[in-house]
Amino acid sequence: MSGNIYRKPVAFAVLATVVVLVGTIVMMVVPIFTPGTHPPPPAGMKPLDGLALAGRDVYQREGCVNCHTQTVRPLKSEVVRYKGNRAKVPSEQYSLAGEFVWDHPFLWGSKRTGPDLAFEGWVKPSKDWQAAHLENPRALVPRSNMPAYRFLKDGKLDAADIQGHMRALRTLGVPYTDADIEAVPAVVGGKSELDALVAYVVSLGRGVDRGGAAGGEVDLAVANPHANDVAAVVKGKKLFEANSCSACHGDEAQGTEGVAPSLIDDTFLGVKGDLPDAAYFAVIKGGSDAKKALGRPGQPDGGMQAYGSDLSDDDIWSIVAWLRNQKAHEAAEGHH
């Protein structure tokens, strides 16, 4: 009896279509309108300001989502690759649905021609680095196949258009206040589309704390236990390269103009005059948060990430040992 339906192809096609549609509605449409289905945003998360929101529009317009995803999956290799293992709460080591609750549309993507950017605000928080990379990707990543976006420096931002976008998003549930909207002209004044795109990229993943372990109190009197240790110097060089320090600071730690400072000269964190090894240790371990404890500002838009969750203290001291060896070598060559 049931086999009769196969002798009626039109009826079978209609019935199959109805079954698929009903299943789709039950599984995908109904949950959208069911209270409590959508996860709340992480505590303390705020919607994008006017500049970052404009940058998100540029990101969409330029098709960045065609090469970059924004979803770190809950797999160990993914979590480690994108530094999610630094998150203080285990569940925040990968992308959370609540982080995207205000995204219209979602920009998760599916193709990784370029790296995932979900945690980019923690992985590479330096605005200077991001801007330099967008202007000339191969200057910082020689094997990059990303096109240059230098032309965005000439792109102008329309404050009124951004304000209209905010109002539209507010009708969709994004909690923009009147004050947020009124602040747009001041936030975007004098900024270019490149500035906006940088602001958006460094905002990614900032909904939760994935900043890594801080360095704690800084004691400049602590000596490097691996000073002048040849094996540690060799190890430090390998760690410097393996953790992509050269992407910002250059292959020999000589610095990259406009991106990151030299680590082998006599200026440290924007102030003439070097500091002891313990200062370098503190910045590598705690990132930019250590600047305040050291009393030096560094580059205004600099954003050194913390490596305290990725490297052991022994590893960090080894990197410092290599930096000191490199500085001594450069001085002997008469470069300072």
N, C-alpha and C positions, 0 to 999 in steps of 0.2 A: 504493500500500500504506500509506504513512504517513498518507494522508488518512483512513483508516478510524477513527483515534482521535477525529476530530472528530464522528463519528456516534455516539460513546458519551460523552455529557457527564459522566456520573458517574465513569467511569474516567478521563476527561481531568482532571477536577477533583481526583481523588485523586492522580494522577500529578504534576500541577502542584504540589500541596501538598507532596508528598514532596520534589520537586526544590528547592522554596524552603526547606524545613526543613533539608535537607542543606547547602545553600549557606549558610544562616544559621549552622548549627553550625560549619562549616569556617571561616567568616570572623569570627565573633564569639565563639563559646563556646570553641573550641579554644585561641585565643590567651590566654584568661584563665588557663588552667591550664598554659600552656607556660612553663617557666623562662626567664628572660631577656627576656620580652616586655615586662614592666613597667619603665619607666625608674626609676632610683633618685631619691630626693629630692636636691635641691641640697645641696652640702657645707655643713654647719653648720646646716641647717634643723632646728628643734625642733618637736615637736607643741605644740598650743595648751595654755596653762596652764588651770587650773580656771575662772578668770573669763572668758577668751575662749571657752572651750568652752561655758560656760553661755550666753554671748552668741550663739554659733552656733545653739544651740537656740532662743533667742528669735527670731533671724533667720528660722529656718524656720517657727516657729509663727505669726509675724506676716505670713508670705507675702511677705517682701522679695524673694525670688527671682522673684516674679511680675512685678516691674518692673525689677529690676536683674540684669545678667549679671555674670559674673566671668571673662570670657575675652577678653583683648585679642588680636585676630587679627594675624597677621604681614603686615599691610598698612600702607603708609607713613602713611596718614591715621589709622589706628587707633593706631599707635605714637606719633605726634606728639600726637594728641589726649589720650592718657592718660600722656604724659610718659615712655613707655618708652625714648625716644631718649636718656635720661640714663644708661641702664645702661652699665656699663663694658665688658661683654662683649656683642657684637652679638646673639648668640643669646638673650640674656636680655631683649631689648627687648620681647618679647611673652610671653604666658602659656606656661609650660612644663608639659608633662604631669607631670613629677616633683613640681611644687609641690602637686599635688592627690592624691598617692599615698596620703595618710592621710585623705582626705575620705570620709566615709560618712554620707549619700550625697553625691554631687557636687552642687554648687549653681551649675553653669555658667549655667543659664538660657538663654532665647532671645528675650526681649522687652525692648527698651530704652525703656520709658516713662521710666525714670530713667537716669542715666549708669552706665557700667560701673564696677564697684568693685574689679576685680582688683588694681589698684595703689593703692588708696585710702590704704594705710598710708604711701605716699610722696607722693601728690598732696595730701592734707590730713591730715597726721599729728597735728594739734592735738586733743587730747581735749576741750578746752574748746569748740572750734568744733563738733566732732561732736555733743557733748551739747546745745549750744544749738540746733543745726540739727534734731536729733531732737525737741526740745521744741517748737520753733516754726519750721518750715522757712521760712515766708515772711518771717520777720524778717531772714533772711540772704540768701535767694534769692527776691525778690519774686514772680517768675513761677512758682514751684514749685507743682506740684499734689500734692505728697507730703502724706499725712495727718500730723498731729502725734502724737507718741508720748510726751507728757508723763506719761501714766498709768503708764509703765514705772518711774517713780521710786518708785512705791509697791509694785512687785513685789519679793517676797523671794526670795532664792536658798537652795536646799536643798543644803548641802554633801554630805550623804550620797548624794543623788540624783546629783550630779555625780561623786562618787567611783565610784558604780556604773556610770555611763556610761564613765568612763575604763577600768574593768576590762573592760567589754564590748569597747571599742575595742582594748584590748590583745590580746584573743583574735583580733582581725582583723589584727593585725600592727603596730598603732600602738605605737611604742616608749616607752610610759609606764612609768616605774619606780615602785617602792614609795614612794620619796621624793616623786615627783610627786603621787601619790595622797594621801599623808599630809599634804602641804602645802596641800591644798584648803581646809580650814576657815580657815586663816590668810589665804589669798589672797582668799577671797570674803567674809570677815567684815566686816559693816557695809556691804557693797556692795548696790546695787539691780540690778534687771534692766536699767535704763538704763545703769548703769556697765558691766554685762557686755556689752551690745550695742556700746557704744562701744569696749570693749577688743577685741572681735572685729573690728569694722570697721577699726580702725587696725592690726590685725595682717595685713591682706590685702596680699599682694605682698611681704611682708618676708622671704620665703624666700631671695631673692637681693638683691644690692645695686643698687637703682635710685635711689639718693639724689642723683645728680647731682654735678657737679664742686664740690669744696670751695673755699673762698676762700684757702686757704693761710695763710701768715704775714700778720698784720695790722700794717700800718705806719700808725699814726694821723697821721703827719706828711705823708702823701701828700695833695696838694690835689686838689680836684675840677676837672678841666680844663674843665668846662662851667658852673662857678659863674657865676650872673648872666647866662647866655646865654639870651636870650629864646626862640630857636628850640629849644634843648635843653629848656627848661622846658615848652614846648608839647608837644614829643615825649615828655617824661617823663610828662606827664599821660595821654597816649594809651596809653603802655605800661602804666601803672598800671592803667588800665581794661581793656586787652586781655588782661592776664595775671591778671585776676580778683582783684587785690590788694584791691579794694574789698569783696569778699565777706567778708573778715575785718576789714579795717581801716577800713571805711566809705568812702563816696564821696569824701570830702574828706580822708581819712587821719586823721580825728578819733578813730578807734578804735571798737570795739564792746564795750560793757561785758560782762565775763565771757567774752569770746571772744578779742579781740586788742587790744593797746594802741594808744593814739594815737601817731602818728609825728611830730606837730607840737607836742608840749608839751616841758617841761623834764625829763621822766623818760625814761630809756632803759634797756631791759632790766631793769626793776624797781628801778632805783636813781635817786634824785633827782640831777639834774645831767646835762646833755647831753654828748654826745661828738662829735668832729669828723665831717665827711662820710665819711671813710674807714671809720668804724665801721658806718655805714649800708650802705656799699658791701659790706663784708665779710659782713654778715648777709644781704643780698639775694643775694649770690653763693653763699655757703656754707651758708645756712640756720642752723639751731640749733647746728650744729657750731662756729660762730664764737663762740658765747657764752663758751666756756671761754677762748679766746684773749683775749677782751675783759674777762674777769674779772667778768662780771655774769650773774646767773641767769636773768632774764626770768621769765615766768609758769611756775609749777611744771609744769603740763601743756601748756605751749605747744610747738608743733612747727612752726616755720617751715621750709618746704621750700626747698631750694637751687635757685636759678635760673641757676647758672653754666653749665649746658649749654643753657639756653634763650635766654639773653640775652647779647649781647656786653658787654664792659666798657664800651664807649661807651654802650650802652643803659642799663646800670645807673647810670652816672654821671648820665645824663639824668633818670632817676627821682629820684635824690637831689637833683638841681638843682630839680626840681618840688617835692619835699618841703620843701626849704629856702625856696623862694618862698612856698609855702603857709603855712609857719610864720610868715614875716615878715608876710604878709597878715593872718593871724589876730591877731598881736600888734598890728598897726596898728589893727585893729578893736576892740582892747581886750578880747579874749577870754582873755588870759593875765594 
